[in-house]
Amino acid sequence: MQAASYSKTQIWLHWGIAVLILVQFLAHDGMEH
């Protein structure tokens, strides 16, 4: 495992996807009520 090649890109991808899923979940939840 090379931490150097991962760090920035991998973290940004991981958090970007996590935020997108969270936003979708919250938006869907808000629409239902």
A tleap script that builds the chain and sets N, CA, C and O, in Angstrom:
source leaprc.protein.ff14SB
mol = sequence {
  NMET GLN ALA ALA SER TYR SER LYS THR GLN
  ILE TRP LEU HIE TRP GLY ILE ALA VAL LEU
  ILE LEU VAL GLN PHE LEU ALA HIE ASP GLY
  MET GLU CHIE
}
set mol.1.N position { 0.839 -1.212 0.000 }
set mol.1.CA position { 0.000 0.000 0.000 }
set mol.1.C position { 0.868 1.253 0.000 }
set mol.1.O position { 1.705 1.438 0.884 }
set mol.2.N position { 0.664 2.103 -0.987 }
set mol.2.CA position { 1.415 3.355 -1.055 }
set mol.2.C position { 0.523 4.497 -0.600 }
set mol.2.O position { -0.402 4.892 -1.310 }
set mol.3.N position { 0.797 5.016 0.560 }
set mol.3.CA position { -0.026 6.098 1.119 }
set mol.3.C position { 0.083 7.360 0.261 }
set mol.3.O position { -0.888 8.101 0.108 }
set mol.4.N position { 1.264 7.594 -0.293 }
set mol.4.CA position { 1.506 8.819 -1.061 }
set mol.4.C position { 0.592 8.908 -2.283 }
set mol.4.O position { -0.044 9.937 -2.513 }
set mol.5.N position { 0.527 7.831 -3.065 }
set mol.5.CA position { -0.276 7.870 -4.288 }
set mol.5.C position { -1.766 7.919 -3.978 }
set mol.5.O position { -2.544 8.491 -4.741 }
set mol.6.N position { -2.157 7.329 -2.879 }
set mol.6.CA position { -3.564 7.347 -2.491 }
set mol.6.C position { -3.992 8.721 -2.012 }
set mol.6.O position { -4.814 9.389 -2.639 }
set mol.7.N position { -3.425 9.126 -0.897 }
set mol.7.CA position { -3.916 10.190 -0.022 }
set mol.7.C position { -4.968 11.110 -0.611 }
set mol.7.O position { -6.160 10.920 -0.367 }
set mol.8.N position { -4.547 12.111 -1.385 }
set mol.8.CA position { -5.491 13.161 -1.809 }
set mol.8.C position { -6.627 12.621 -2.677 }
set mol.8.O position { -7.799 12.787 -2.337 }
set mol.9.N position { -6.289 11.980 -3.790 }
set mol.9.CA position { -7.331 11.535 -4.728 }
set mol.9.C position { -8.293 10.558 -4.083 }
set mol.9.O position { -9.509 10.690 -4.223 }
set mol.10.N position { -7.750 9.576 -3.377 }
set mol.10.CA position { -8.595 8.549 -2.772 }
set mol.10.C position { -9.524 9.149 -1.733 }
set mol.10.O position { -10.710 8.823 -1.686 }
set mol.11.N position { -8.978 10.029 -0.900 }
set mol.11.CA position { -9.787 10.666 0.152 }
set mol.11.C position { -10.874 11.526 -0.469 }
set mol.11.O position { -12.022 11.481 -0.026 }
set mol.12.N position { -10.533 12.314 -1.495 }
set mol.12.CA position { -11.525 13.179 -2.145 }
set mol.12.C position { -12.624 12.351 -2.776 }
set mol.12.O position { -13.800 12.699 -2.667 }
set mol.13.N position { -12.256 11.241 -3.445 }
set mol.13.CA position { -13.272 10.375 -4.057 }
set mol.13.C position { -14.177 9.784 -2.992 }
set mol.13.O position { -15.400 9.791 -3.134 }
set mol.14.N position { -13.581 9.274 -1.931 }
set mol.14.CA position { -14.337 8.640 -0.855 }
set mol.14.C position { -15.328 9.608 -0.240 }
set mol.14.O position { -16.507 9.288 -0.094 }
set mol.15.N position { -14.849 10.803 0.124 }
set mol.15.CA position { -15.728 11.782 0.760 }
set mol.15.C position { -16.722 12.374 -0.220 }
set mol.15.O position { -17.854 12.679 0.152 }
set mol.16.N position { -16.309 12.539 -1.474 }
set mol.16.CA position { -17.227 13.058 -2.488 }
set mol.16.C position { -18.426 12.140 -2.653 }
set mol.16.O position { -19.567 12.599 -2.704 }
set mol.17.N position { -18.162 10.832 -2.738 }
set mol.17.CA position { -19.240 9.849 -2.874 }
set mol.17.C position { -20.093 9.818 -1.614 }
set mol.17.O position { -21.320 9.761 -1.693 }
set mol.18.N position { -19.447 9.856 -0.455 }
set mol.18.CA position { -20.188 9.823 0.812 }
set mol.18.C position { -21.125 11.024 0.917 }
set mol.18.O position { -22.274 10.880 1.335 }
set mol.19.N position { -20.641 12.205 0.540 }
set mol.19.CA position { -21.459 13.421 0.596 }
set mol.19.C position { -22.616 13.330 -0.394 }
set mol.19.O position { -23.743 13.707 -0.071 }
set mol.20.N position { -22.338 12.829 -1.603 }
set mol.20.CA position { -23.398 12.694 -2.608 }
set mol.20.C position { -24.504 11.778 -2.115 }
set mol.20.O position { -25.685 12.090 -2.265 }
set mol.21.N position { -24.125 10.644 -1.526 }
set mol.21.CA position { -25.118 9.700 -1.004 }
set mol.21.C position { -25.918 10.361 0.116 }
set mol.21.O position { -27.139 10.216 0.180 }
set mol.22.N position { -25.232 11.083 0.993 }
set mol.22.CA position { -25.902 11.744 2.112 }
set mol.22.C position { -26.885 12.797 1.601 }
set mol.22.O position { -28.007 12.893 2.097 }
set mol.23.N position { -26.466 13.582 0.616 }
set mol.23.CA position { -27.338 14.615 0.043 }
set mol.23.C position { -28.563 13.975 -0.606 }
set mol.23.O position { -29.684 14.448 -0.419 }
set mol.24.N position { -28.352 12.905 -1.365 }
set mol.24.CA position { -29.465 12.201 -2.005 }
set mol.24.C position { -30.438 11.687 -0.954 }
set mol.24.O position { -31.652 11.810 -1.113 }
set mol.25.N position { -29.905 11.113 0.118 }
set mol.25.CA position { -30.726 10.555 1.191 }
set mol.25.C position { -31.545 11.650 1.866 }
set mol.25.O position { -32.743 11.487 2.096 }
set mol.26.N position { -30.890 12.765 2.182 }
set mol.26.CA position { -31.582 13.871 2.846 }
set mol.26.C position { -32.620 14.496 1.923 }
set mol.26.O position { -33.720 14.824 2.366 }
set mol.27.N position { -32.285 14.666 0.647 }
set mol.27.CA position { -33.213 15.262 -0.317 }
set mol.27.C position { -34.441 14.368 -0.471 }
set mol.27.O position { -35.570 14.857 -0.505 }
set mol.28.N position { -34.220 13.067 -0.565 }
set mol.28.CA position { -35.329 12.117 -0.711 }
set mol.28.C position { -36.202 12.122 0.539 }
set mol.28.O position { -37.430 12.089 0.455 }
set mol.29.N position { -35.553 12.164 1.691 }
set mol.29.CA position { -36.277 12.174 2.965 }
set mol.29.C position { -37.095 13.456 3.085 }
set mol.29.O position { -38.230 13.428 3.562 }
set mol.30.N position { -36.525 14.574 2.655 }
set mol.30.CA position { -37.224 15.852 2.733 }
set mol.30.C position { -38.425 15.894 1.796 }
set mol.30.O position { -39.456 16.474 2.135 }
set mol.31.N position { -38.298 15.285 0.623 }
set mol.31.CA position { -39.389 15.281 -0.347 }
set mol.31.C position { -40.582 14.467 0.143 }
set mol.31.O position { -41.732 14.811 -0.132 }
set mol.32.N position { -40.308 13.402 0.860 }
set mol.32.CA position { -41.385 12.522 1.310 }
set mol.32.C position { -42.298 13.195 2.319 }
set mol.32.O position { -43.513 12.997 2.296 }
set mol.33.N position { -41.714 13.989 3.205 }
set mol.33.CA position { -42.519 14.599 4.270 }
set mol.33.C position { -43.204 15.869 3.806 }
set mol.33.O position { -43.918 16.504 4.581 }
savepdb mol mol.pdb
quit
